[in-house]
Amino acid sequence: MLIAAVLGVVSAVGIMLNVNKLREGLDTGDDRTTTRAITGIVINGVMAVAATGLGAHAIGLLGKIQF
């Protein structure tokens, strides 16, 4: 669960950094920077969703353990 939480936080930070790069690319009109920033946002978004789902699944499995 800790690994999923760390991946989620790192992915969220990556999304914020790529949004900043996207703004920079749009301001300068640089298509290469804009494309890389959009790709980074999508990849980090997918990683954040996957990490969140993994963490939720692990918590659900831990809740089913009975002693």
Buried (B, 14 or more C-beta within 10 A) or exposed (E): EEEBEEBBEBBBEBBEBBBEBBEEBEEEEBEEBBEBBBEBBEBBBEBBEBBBEBBEEBEEEEEEEEE
